[in-house]
C-alpha cells in the first residue's frame, strides 16, 4: 500500500477485506466477507492494529461499510458500494487549502453537483446502502451546503426525498432549504399527498411555502404559482391532520387566496395558543387591514409568543393604530424576542414619530437592541426617503 493509504486505517482494513475475504455479488453490488481473526492478522502486516481497535472500526458504526455478518460467527462484510459513496463525499469535504493556519473548503466547479447520469446511478444504488450511511451522506451534504454556498448537491438530495426511511426524507427536505428549481417544486408537489410521516409532510409543506413566497415576489411562472396555490389551499382547507393544515395555512397565506380568509379568522378565534400563533403568522404574510384588530389585541394581551408573532405581522395590517403598542413592546426588556420583533416592525412602518422613537431607543440602549434599533432606523429613513439610510 502507498504511504497515504497507510495513514487511514479504514483504507487498510478495506484493502485487507479484498485480499482475504470471500467475494460475492448482491443486487449488483460487490461484498467481501471475512472472519475478524483473519482480517486482524492480515491488516497487521501493513501496520499495527490491536484487536479492540479493529473491532471498534468494524462494528462501532463510524464506518458503515463494515457490517456484522448475519451468521453470527464472528464474520463481518465490506460493502463496496458503501465505500464508493462514502469516499466520494469525503473527497468533496477534504478538498481544502490552508490559509493563515486555518483549513478552508475549496470547491471544484465540476464537482458541485451530480450529473444527470450520476444522479440516476445513485438513485439505482441508494436503497442498497445502509440507513446509517444514507443519513451520513445527507447530513454531510447539508453541512457542506451551509458552510459554502458554492456547494450544490440538489440532484443528489433529490434521491433522498424518495428514501424508505422518514428520517432520511426529512433530512433531504431540510437540506434543500435554499433550492428554488422547477425540478424541486415538481418533486415536492408530487410527493406531498402520499407522504406517510407527519413531520416530513410538514417540512414539505413549509418548503412549498418558500415557492409561495417566490410567487408573491413574481419570481416563478404563473402556471407554477397556480399549482402551488391550489395544492397549499387544498391542504389548508381539507386536510384532517391539524399540524399539517396549520403549516399549509401559513405557507399559502403569501398568495392571498380569498378562500383562506375565513379559515384564518376561525383559526385565530377558536384555536389553541399554537394555532393562534400560526394564524397571526398567516395574517402577516397575507396582509391587509382586516386583520388589524386581532393583531392589536394580540400585541396588547396575548402570551409572549403570540405578542411576538403579532409584532412581526403588524407592519402589514395597514393600520397605524398598532404603533403605540409596538412602542410598548419595544421597551419590554423582559421579553427579548418580542422586543426585537417590535423594533424591527417599527422600522418597516416608518414615519416621523417612529423615527424619533427609534433614535431615542438607539441612544438609550445597548447590545442586540441597539443593533436592532440602528437597523430599524435605517429602514425607516429609507422608507421615508430622509436622512442617512445606513446603520451606524
QUIHUGI-V24314 format. One line per field, one symbol per residue. ss: DSSP state (H for helix, E for strand, C for the rest). phi: phi as a letter, one per 20 degrees, with the letter a starting at -180 (. if undefined). A space follows every 10 residues. Layout:
ss: ???
phi: ???
//
This chain:
ss: CCHHHHCCHH HHHHHHHHHH CEEEEECCEE EEEEEHHHHH HHHHHHCCCC HHHHHHHHHC CCCCCEEECC CCCCEEEEEH HHHHHHHHHH HHHHCEEEEC CEEEECCCHH HCCCCHHHHH HHHHHHCCCC HHHHHHHHHH HHHHHHHCCC CCCHHHHHHH CCCCCHHHHH HHHHHCCCCC CHHHHHHHHH HCCCCCCHHH HHHHHHHHHH HHHHHHCCCC CHHHHHHHHH HHHHHHHHCC CHHHHHHHHH HHHHHCCHHH HHHHHHHHHH CCHHHHHHHH HHHHHHCCHH HHHHHHHHHH HCCHHHHHHH HHHHCCCCCH HHHHHHHHHH CCCCCHHHHH HHHHHHHHHC CHHHHHHHHH HHHHCCHHHH HHHHHHHHHH HHHHCCCCCC CC
phi: .ffffffdff ffffffgfed eeeccclnde ccdbfgffff fffffeafbf ffffffffcf nfcffecfff fmdmdccdef fffffffgff fffefbcdbl mdecfcdegf dfbffgffff ffffdgffff gfffffffff fffffffbff fcdffffgff fdffegffff fffffefdfc ffffgfffff dffefeefff ffffffffff fffffgemdc ffffgfffff ffffffedfe fgffffffff ffggelfgfe gfffgffffd efgfffgfff ffffffmpff egffffgfff cffgffffff fffgfdelbf fffgffgfff defecfffgf fffffffeem ogffffffff fgecccmffg ffffffffff fffemcmeec gf
//
